[in-house]
């Protein structure tokens, strides 16, 4: 990806850029002895948000960066696409460069919640409060804003939200409240990411919590909540409405394309996969995940802006850039291009997706659990997870599974 001199984006495609591609905006005039060298702001952008073959997305970023440079006395912006994953990803690169090549570190990057917590523990990022506008912070949805906090300080500005939703063939009237009974009225096989390597699967945790369940190392499981959720899955299994292979899926990303193309009629997805539904000939509706009451429930993760540089002057420029990108128009336009909901109220008003009510997203981003609250790694969580898998696979019925989950 390249930018033309003077801050105006060129039409050069980003298709040939690799994972370390660098975008540079040259200053409008060469510095003289009397003119100090313009500052350079280095930004690492995850490849999941700036795909190498997404020209429309790249053009939006190019335009935003170029306009920002023009407002900052020719600040040079270097935009580098980086792998998001663990191996060679943003966090691991921050860690490795911090000790041996601190000059190679970015001024700003985007991290997910788990990486944010580890980056704070390792001292890799700086508190952001005081560097960004209070109006930007105030416009964030509460559940999103909580993601940016660690050690009682604000370290990040949530940018794009990742939430659980339930997707289904919209051939019939959309369902306002996706209760367990409503799922049977739809009469469509569904898929859930039932596998978990460390404890309880997110969906089971959320449905159990929505039924009034408490999952705490100091408290026993709530029997009525376990029974409610297990009865739902027992009936799904006996009526042939659980898609084979659900117990092997750890993430909606394992199967979301099959839902988008109609190979699977319905299932739990995440907002980070909505782009797969764009242009699909199969009309799809979205609701909150099924619960006993139909009340909307989800956990929330997000890609979040963080400041890496320890230089106060660079931090000030970084804050200006984050404010610029969090402008409601810029924010909403970029989120729309990626089909991922923005985390600010005013930006969400500019965002839409077929089959999704923005009121539902507003509700979820106000009340969703943070990923830190998914505490299902204790003995009770593992017991409930194991009993649930036995239930889904037909190794036990609902009553047997409840007894197994509740055993001390």
DORODREN-774102 format. One record per residue (C-alpha): residue in three letters; residue number from 1; x, y, z. Coordinates in nm, 2 decimals, padded with zeros to 4 digits. Layout:
BEGIN
SITE:ALA:NUM:X:Y:Z
...
END
This chain:
BEGIN
SITE:UNK:1:00.00:00.00:00.00
SITE:UNK:2:00.14:00.34:-00.09
SITE:UNK:3:00.04:00.70:-00.05
SITE:UNK:4:00.11:00.99:-00.28
SITE:UNK:5:00.30:01.30:-00.17
SITE:UNK:6:00.10:01.58:-00.03
SITE:UNK:7:-00.13:01.35:00.17
SITE:UNK:8:-00.37:01.24:-00.10
SITE:UNK:9:-00.41:00.86:-00.13
SITE:UNK:10:-00.31:00.71:-00.46
SITE:UNK:11:-00.52:00.44:-00.63
SITE:UNK:12:-00.24:00.19:-00.60
SITE:UNK:13:-00.39:-00.15:-00.49
SITE:UNK:14:-00.28:-00.31:-00.17
SITE:UNK:15:-00.29:-00.66:-00.33
SITE:UNK:16:00.08:-00.69:-00.36
SITE:UNK:17:00.15:-00.58:00.00
SITE:UNK:18:00.28:-00.85:00.23
SITE:UNK:19:00.25:-00.89:00.60
SITE:UNK:20:00.52:-00.62:00.66
SITE:UNK:21:00.39:-00.38:00.40
SITE:UNK:22:00.46:-00.01:00.49
SITE:UNK:23:00.24:00.28:00.40
SITE:UNK:24:00.41:00.62:00.41
SITE:UNK:25:00.28:00.98:00.36
SITE:UNK:26:00.56:01.21:00.26
SITE:UNK:27:00.56:01.56:00.40
SITE:UNK:28:00.43:01.82:00.16
SITE:UNK:29:00.76:02.01:00.16
SITE:UNK:30:01.12:01.91:00.22
SITE:UNK:31:01.24:02.02:00.56
SITE:UNK:32:01.50:02.30:00.57
SITE:UNK:33:01.75:02.40:00.83
SITE:UNK:34:01.48:02.63:00.99
SITE:UNK:35:01.21:02.36:00.96
SITE:UNK:36:01.22:02.08:01.20
SITE:UNK:37:01.19:01.73:01.06
SITE:UNK:38:00.82:01.63:01.07
SITE:UNK:39:00.74:01.36:01.32
SITE:UNK:40:00.68:01.00:01.21
SITE:UNK:41:00.39:00.80:01.35
SITE:UNK:42:00.43:00.42:01.31
SITE:UNK:43:00.11:00.21:01.33
SITE:UNK:44:00.08:-00.17:01.32
SITE:UNK:45:-00.25:-00.28:01.18
SITE:UNK:46:-00.37:-00.64:01.22
SITE:UNK:47:-00.42:-00.82:00.89
SITE:UNK:48:-00.76:-00.94:00.99
SITE:UNK:49:-00.87:-00.57:00.97
SITE:UNK:50:-00.67:-00.48:00.67
SITE:UNK:51:-00.68:-00.79:00.44
SITE:UNK:52:-00.44:-00.78:00.15
SITE:UNK:53:-00.71:-00.83:-00.11
SITE:UNK:54:-00.96:-00.58:00.03
SITE:UNK:55:-00.91:-00.27:-00.19
SITE:UNK:56:-01.22:-00.09:-00.06
SITE:UNK:57:-01.11:-00.13:00.30
SITE:UNK:58:-00.75:-00.02:00.22
SITE:UNK:59:-00.89:00.29:00.03
SITE:UNK:60:-01.08:00.40:00.34
SITE:UNK:61:-00.77:00.36:00.57
SITE:UNK:62:-00.55:00.54:00.31
SITE:UNK:63:-00.79:00.84:00.30
SITE:UNK:64:-00.83:00.86:00.68
SITE:UNK:65:-00.45:00.85:00.73
SITE:UNK:66:-00.38:01.10:00.45
SITE:UNK:67:-00.64:01.35:00.59
SITE:UNK:68:-00.49:01.31:00.93
SITE:UNK:69:-00.14:01.38:00.81
SITE:UNK:70:-00.27:01.70:00.65
SITE:UNK:71:-00.41:01.82:00.98
SITE:UNK:72:-00.08:01.75:01.16
SITE:UNK:73:00.17:01.97:00.98
SITE:UNK:74:00.28:01.69:00.75
SITE:UNK:75:00.33:01.42:01.01
SITE:UNK:76:00.46:01.11:00.83
SITE:UNK:77:00.25:00.80:00.89
SITE:UNK:78:00.40:00.45:00.84
SITE:UNK:79:00.12:00.19:00.84
SITE:UNK:80:00.24:-00.16:00.86
SITE:UNK:81:00.02:-00.47:00.82
SITE:UNK:82:00.10:-00.73:01.08
SITE:UNK:83:-00.02:-01.09:01.15
SITE:UNK:84:-00.27:-01.10:01.43
SITE:UNK:85:-00.21:-01.46:01.54
SITE:UNK:86:00.01:-01.59:01.83
SITE:UNK:87:00.32:-01.70:01.63
SITE:UNK:88:00.47:-01.40:01.47
SITE:UNK:89:00.17:-01.19:01.58
SITE:UNK:90:00.15:-00.84:01.71
SITE:UNK:91:00.19:-00.93:02.08
SITE:UNK:92:00.48:-01.17:02.03
SITE:UNK:93:00.66:-00.92:01.80
SITE:UNK:94:00.61:-00.64:02.06
SITE:UNK:95:00.76:-00.87:02.32
SITE:UNK:96:01.06:-00.97:02.11
SITE:UNK:97:01.14:-00.62:01.98
SITE:UNK:98:01.10:-00.46:02.32
SITE:UNK:99:01.42:-00.61:02.45
SITE:UNK:100:01.64:-00.61:02.15
SITE:UNK:101:01.52:-00.35:01.91
SITE:UNK:102:01.29:-00.09:02.08
SITE:UNK:103:01.33:00.14:01.79
SITE:UNK:104:01.14:-00.11:01.58
SITE:UNK:105:00.83:-00.08:01.80
SITE:UNK:106:00.52:00.10:01.67
SITE:UNK:107:00.37:00.41:01.83
SITE:UNK:108:00.02:00.26:01.81
SITE:UNK:109:-00.13:-00.07:01.74
SITE:UNK:110:-00.46:-00.27:01.78
SITE:UNK:111:-00.49:-00.56:02.03
SITE:UNK:112:-00.76:-00.79:02.14
SITE:UNK:113:-00.86:-00.82:02.51
SITE:UNK:114:-00.64:-01.12:02.60
SITE:UNK:115:-00.34:-00.96:02.44
SITE:UNK:116:-00.41:-00.63:02.61
SITE:UNK:117:-00.40:-00.79:02.95
SITE:UNK:118:-00.07:-00.96:02.87
SITE:UNK:119:00.08:-00.64:02.72
SITE:UNK:120:-00.01:-00.45:03.04
SITE:UNK:121:00.15:-00.72:03.25
SITE:UNK:122:00.47:-00.70:03.04
SITE:UNK:123:00.48:-00.32:03.05
SITE:UNK:124:00.45:-00.30:02.67
SITE:UNK:125:00.18:-00.03:02.64
SITE:UNK:126:00.10:00.30:02.81
SITE:UNK:127:-00.22:00.43:02.98
SITE:UNK:128:-00.44:00.61:02.73
SITE:UNK:129:-00.65:00.82:02.95
SITE:UNK:130:-00.56:01.19:02.91
SITE:UNK:131:-00.44:01.12:02.55
SITE:UNK:132:-00.79:01.08:02.40
SITE:UNK:133:-01.09:01.31:02.40
SITE:UNK:134:-01.34:01.26:02.69
SITE:UNK:135:-01.62:01.28:02.44
SITE:UNK:136:-01.48:00.98:02.26
SITE:UNK:137:-01.47:00.78:02.58
SITE:UNK:138:-01.82:00.89:02.68
SITE:UNK:139:-01.96:00.77:02.35
SITE:UNK:140:-01.83:00.41:02.40
SITE:UNK:141:-02.08:00.15:02.50
SITE:UNK:142:-02.03:00.04:02.87
SITE:UNK:143:-01.94:-00.32:02.80
SITE:UNK:144:-01.69:-00.21:02.53
SITE:UNK:145:-01.53:00.05:02.75
SITE:UNK:146:-01.47:-00.20:03.03
SITE:UNK:147:-01.26:-00.41:02.79
SITE:UNK:148:-01.01:-00.12:02.77
SITE:UNK:149:-00.94:-00.11:03.14
SITE:UNK:150:-00.67:-00.30:03.33
SITE:UNK:151:-00.52:-00.24:03.67
SITE:UNK:152:-00.78:00.03:03.73
SITE:UNK:153:-00.65:00.23:03.44
SITE:UNK:154:-00.77:00.29:03.08
SITE:UNK:155:-00.52:00.13:02.85
SITE:UNK:156:-00.72:00.10:02.53
SITE:UNK:157:-01.00:00.24:02.32
SITE:UNK:158:-01.22:-00.04:02.19
SITE:UNK:159:-01.27:00.00:01.82
SITE:UNK:160:-01.46:-00.29:01.66
SITE:UNK:161:-01.68:-00.53:01.86
SITE:UNK:162:-01.68:-00.91:01.85
SITE:UNK:163:-02.01:-01.05:01.99
SITE:UNK:164:-02.20:-01.38:01.98
SITE:UNK:165:-02.52:-01.39:01.77
SITE:UNK:166:-02.75:-01.66:01.65
SITE:UNK:167:-02.79:-01.68:01.27
SITE:UNK:168:-03.08:-01.86:01.10
SITE:UNK:169:-03.25:-01.89:00.76
SITE:UNK:170:-03.48:-01.59:00.74
SITE:UNK:171:-03.74:-01.76:00.53
SITE:UNK:172:-03.99:-01.72:00.80
SITE:UNK:173:-04.08:-01.42:01.02
SITE:UNK:174:-03.78:-01.31:01.22
SITE:UNK:175:-03.79:-01.41:01.59
SITE:UNK:176:-03.80:-01.12:01.84
SITE:UNK:177:-03.70:-01.32:02.14
SITE:UNK:178:-03.49:-01.63:02.07
SITE:UNK:179:-03.61:-01.85:02.36
SITE:UNK:180:-03.54:-02.23:02.37
SITE:UNK:181:-03.90:-02.28:02.26
SITE:UNK:182:-03.85:-02.04:01.97
SITE:UNK:183:-03.56:-02.26:01.84
SITE:UNK:184:-03.80:-02.56:01.82
SITE:UNK:185:-04.06:-02.35:01.64
SITE:UNK:186:-03.79:-02.27:01.38
SITE:UNK:187:-03.73:-02.64:01.34
SITE:UNK:188:-03.39:-02.60:01.19
SITE:UNK:189:-03.08:-02.80:01.28
SITE:UNK:190:-02.83:-02.58:01.47
SITE:UNK:191:-02.46:-02.58:01.54
SITE:UNK:192:-02.27:-02.45:01.84
SITE:UNK:193:-01.90:-02.43:01.92
SITE:UNK:194:-01.92:-02.70:02.20
SITE:UNK:195:-01.55:-02.79:02.23
SITE:UNK:196:-01.33:-02.63:02.49
SITE:UNK:197:-00.97:-02.71:02.58
SITE:UNK:198:-00.96:-02.54:02.91
SITE:UNK:199:-01.30:-02.55:03.08
SITE:UNK:200:-01.65:-02.46:02.98
SITE:UNK:201:-01.75:-02.35:02.63
SITE:UNK:202:-01.86:-01.98:02.61
SITE:UNK:203:-02.21:-02.06:02.47
SITE:UNK:204:-02.28:-02.31:02.76
SITE:UNK:205:-02.15:-02.06:03.01
SITE:UNK:206:-02.37:-01.78:02.87
SITE:UNK:207:-02.69:-01.99:02.85
SITE:UNK:208:-02.63:-02.12:03.20
SITE:UNK:209:-02.58:-01.77:03.33
SITE:UNK:210:-02.89:-01.65:03.15
SITE:UNK:211:-03.09:-01.92:03.33
SITE:UNK:212:-02.98:-01.78:03.66
SITE:UNK:213:-02.67:-02.00:03.71
SITE:UNK:214:-02.37:-01.91:03.92
SITE:UNK:215:-02.03:-02.03:03.82
SITE:UNK:216:-01.79:-01.96:04.11
SITE:UNK:217:-01.51:-02.16:04.26
SITE:UNK:218:-01.66:-02.10:04.60
SITE:UNK:219:-02.02:-02.19:04.50
SITE:UNK:220:-02.19:-02.51:04.38
SITE:UNK:221:-02.35:-02.51:04.04
SITE:UNK:222:-02.71:-02.39:04.03
SITE:UNK:223:-02.91:-02.71:03.97
SITE:UNK:224:-03.22:-02.54:03.82
SITE:UNK:225:-03.01:-02.36:03.56
SITE:UNK:226:-02.81:-02.67:03.47
SITE:UNK:227:-03.14:-02.86:03.43
SITE:UNK:228:-03.29:-02.59:03.21
SITE:UNK:229:-03.00:-02.58:02.97
SITE:UNK:230:-02.95:-02.95:02.96
SITE:UNK:231:-03.31:-03.02:02.89
SITE:UNK:232:-03.29:-02.79:02.59
SITE:UNK:233:-02.99:-02.98:02.45
SITE:UNK:234:-03.15:-03.32:02.53
SITE:UNK:235:-03.45:-03.23:02.33
SITE:UNK:236:-03.24:-03.09:02.04
SITE:UNK:237:-03.05:-03.42:02.03
SITE:UNK:238:-03.36:-03.64:02.04
SITE:UNK:239:-03.53:-03.44:01.77
SITE:UNK:240:-03.22:-03.45:01.55
SITE:UNK:241:-03.16:-03.08:01.56
SITE:UNK:242:-02.79:-03.07:01.66
SITE:UNK:243:-02.56:-03.06:01.36
SITE:UNK:244:-02.31:-03.35:01.37
SITE:UNK:245:-01.96:-03.23:01.45
SITE:UNK:246:-02.07:-02.96:01.70
SITE:UNK:247:-01.86:-03.12:01.98
SITE:UNK:248:-01.55:-03.07:01.76
SITE:UNK:249:-01.59:-02.70:01.70
SITE:UNK:250:-01.41:-02.46:01.93
SITE:UNK:251:-01.51:-02.14:01.75
SITE:UNK:252:-01.78:-02.02:01.52
SITE:UNK:253:-01.51:-01.95:01.27
SITE:UNK:254:-01.48:-02.33:01.22
SITE:UNK:255:-01.82:-02.34:01.05
SITE:UNK:256:-01.96:-01.99:00.99
SITE:UNK:257:-01.91:-02.00:00.61
SITE:UNK:258:-02.13:-02.31:00.60
SITE:UNK:259:-02.41:-02.12:00.77
SITE:UNK:260:-02.36:-01.82:00.53
SITE:UNK:261:-02.39:-02.05:00.22
SITE:UNK:262:-02.68:-02.25:00.36
SITE:UNK:263:-02.51:-02.58:00.42
SITE:UNK:264:-02.60:-02.54:00.79
SITE:UNK:265:-02.94:-02.39:00.85
SITE:UNK:266:-02.87:-02.21:01.18
SITE:UNK:267:-02.61:-02.17:01.45
SITE:UNK:268:-02.41:-01.95:01.68
SITE:UNK:269:-02.18:-01.70:01.50
SITE:UNK:270:-01.97:-01.40:01.59
SITE:UNK:271:-01.99:-01.05:01.45
SITE:UNK:272:-01.63:-01.08:01.33
SITE:UNK:273:-01.76:-01.33:01.07
SITE:UNK:274:-02.04:-01.12:00.93
SITE:UNK:275:-01.84:-01.04:00.62
SITE:UNK:276:-01.89:-01.40:00.51
SITE:UNK:277:-02.27:-01.33:00.48
SITE:UNK:278:-02.23:-01.03:00.25
SITE:UNK:279:-02.37:-01.10:-00.09
SITE:UNK:280:-02.51:-01.44:00.01
SITE:UNK:281:-02.82:-01.54:-00.18
SITE:UNK:282:-02.96:-01.70:00.13
SITE:UNK:283:-03.14:-01.44:00.35
SITE:UNK:284:-03.02:-01.47:00.70
SITE:UNK:285:-03.16:-01.32:01.02
SITE:UNK:286:-02.97:-01.27:01.34
SITE:UNK:287:-03.08:-01.27:01.70
SITE:UNK:288:-02.91:-01.31:02.04
SITE:UNK:289:-02.81:-01.67:02.12
SITE:UNK:290:-03.10:-01.89:02.25
SITE:UNK:291:-03.17:-01.87:02.62
SITE:UNK:292:-03.44:-01.99:02.85
SITE:UNK:293:-03.60:-01.64:02.87
SITE:UNK:294:-03.49:-01.50:02.54
SITE:UNK:295:-03.31:-01.21:02.71
SITE:UNK:296:-03.01:-01.10:02.50
SITE:UNK:297:-02.68:-01.23:02.63
SITE:UNK:298:-02.33:-01.23:02.50
SITE:UNK:299:-01.97:-01.19:02.59
SITE:UNK:300:-01.78:-00.92:02.41
SITE:UNK:301:-01.43:-00.89:02.28
SITE:UNK:302:-01.29:-00.61:02.06
SITE:UNK:303:-01.00:-00.48:01.86
SITE:UNK:304:-00.87:-00.19:02.06
SITE:UNK:305:-00.63:00.10:02.00
SITE:UNK:306:-00.33:00.11:02.23
SITE:UNK:307:-00.03:00.34:02.26
SITE:UNK:308:00.31:00.17:02.27
SITE:UNK:309:00.55:00.46:02.26
SITE:UNK:310:00.69:00.59:02.58
SITE:UNK:311:00.78:00.93:02.43
SITE:UNK:312:00.54:01.20:02.55
SITE:UNK:313:00.55:01.39:02.22
SITE:UNK:314:00.48:01.08:02.02
SITE:UNK:315:00.20:00.99:02.27
SITE:UNK:316:00.04:01.32:02.21
SITE:UNK:317:00.04:01.26:01.83
SITE:UNK:318:-00.08:00.91:01.88
SITE:UNK:319:-00.37:01.04:02.09
SITE:UNK:320:-00.46:01.28:01.81
SITE:UNK:321:-00.46:00.99:01.56
SITE:UNK:322:-00.68:00.77:01.78
SITE:UNK:323:-00.93:01.06:01.82
SITE:UNK:324:-00.93:01.10:01.44
SITE:UNK:325:-01.00:00.74:01.38
SITE:UNK:326:-01.27:00.73:01.65
SITE:UNK:327:-01.45:01.03:01.48
SITE:UNK:328:-01.80:00.89:01.44
SITE:UNK:329:-01.80:00.92:01.06
SITE:UNK:330:-01.46:00.77:01.02
SITE:UNK:331:-01.53:00.50:01.27
SITE:UNK:332:-01.87:00.41:01.12
SITE:UNK:333:-01.74:00.41:00.76
SITE:UNK:334:-01.45:00.17:00.84
SITE:UNK:335:-01.67:-00.06:01.05
SITE:UNK:336:-01.93:-00.07:00.77
SITE:UNK:337:-01.66:-00.17:00.52
SITE:UNK:338:-01.56:-00.46:00.74
SITE:UNK:339:-01.91:-00.55:00.84
SITE:UNK:340:-01.80:-00.54:01.21
SITE:UNK:341:-02.00:-00.33:01.46
SITE:UNK:342:-01.83:-00.02:01.59
SITE:UNK:343:-01.81:00.03:01.96
SITE:UNK:344:-01.94:00.39:01.98
SITE:UNK:345:-02.31:00.49:01.99
SITE:UNK:346:-02.28:00.76:01.72
SITE:UNK:347:-02.08:00.53:01.49
SITE:UNK:348:-02.33:00.25:01.53
SITE:UNK:349:-02.60:00.48:01.41
SITE:UNK:350:-02.41:00.50:01.08
SITE:UNK:351:-02.37:00.12:01.06
SITE:UNK:352:-02.61:-00.14:00.93
SITE:UNK:353:-02.62:-00.50:00.84
SITE:UNK:354:-02.91:-00.70:00.68
SITE:UNK:355:-03.10:-00.90:00.93
SITE:UNK:356:-02.95:-00.74:01.24
SITE:UNK:357:-03.13:-00.49:01.46
SITE:UNK:358:-02.90:-00.22:01.59
SITE:UNK:359:-03.10:-00.21:01.90
SITE:UNK:360:-02.99:-00.56:01.97
SITE:UNK:361:-02.62:-00.47:01.93
SITE:UNK:362:-02.67:-00.16:02.15
SITE:UNK:363:-02.82:-00.39:02.42
SITE:UNK:364:-02.54:-00.64:02.40
SITE:UNK:365:-02.26:-00.38:02.40
SITE:UNK:366:-02.42:-00.22:02.71
SITE:UNK:367:-02.47:-00.54:02.91
SITE:UNK:368:-02.24:-00.81:02.77
SITE:UNK:369:-02.00:-01.00:02.98
SITE:UNK:370:-01.63:-00.92:02.92
SITE:UNK:371:-01.41:-01.21:02.81
SITE:UNK:372:-01.25:-01.19:03.16
SITE:UNK:373:-01.58:-01.29:03.31
SITE:UNK:374:-01.58:-01.63:03.13
SITE:UNK:375:-01.43:-01.79:03.43
SITE:UNK:376:-01.51:-02.15:03.34
SITE:UNK:377:-01.18:-02.32:03.42
SITE:UNK:378:-01.25:-02.46:03.77
SITE:UNK:379:-01.37:-02.81:03.86
SITE:UNK:380:-01.74:-02.73:03.85
SITE:UNK:381:-01.70:-02.58:03.50
SITE:UNK:382:-01.51:-02.88:03.37
SITE:UNK:383:-01.77:-03.12:03.52
SITE:UNK:384:-02.06:-02.93:03.35
SITE:UNK:385:-01.87:-02.92:03.02
SITE:UNK:386:-01.80:-03.29:03.03
SITE:UNK:387:-02.16:-03.37:03.12
SITE:UNK:388:-02.28:-03.14:02.84
SITE:UNK:389:-02.07:-03.32:02.58
SITE:UNK:390:-02.20:-03.66:02.70
SITE:UNK:391:-02.55:-03.53:02.66
SITE:UNK:392:-02.50:-03.39:02.31
SITE:UNK:393:-02.33:-03.71:02.19
SITE:UNK:394:-02.61:-03.93:02.34
SITE:UNK:395:-02.39:-04.09:02.61
SITE:UNK:396:-02.64:-03.97:02.87
SITE:UNK:397:-02.99:-03.81:02.89
SITE:UNK:398:-03.07:-03.48:03.06
SITE:UNK:399:-03.13:-03.63:03.41
SITE:UNK:400:-02.80:-03.83:03.40
SITE:UNK:401:-02.61:-03.53:03.27
SITE:UNK:402:-02.74:-03.31:03.55
SITE:UNK:403:-02.64:-03.56:03.81
SITE:UNK:404:-02.29:-03.59:03.66
SITE:UNK:405:-02.24:-03.22:03.65
SITE:UNK:406:-02.35:-03.17:04.01
SITE:UNK:407:-02.13:-03.45:04.15
SITE:UNK:408:-01.87:-03.30:04.40
END
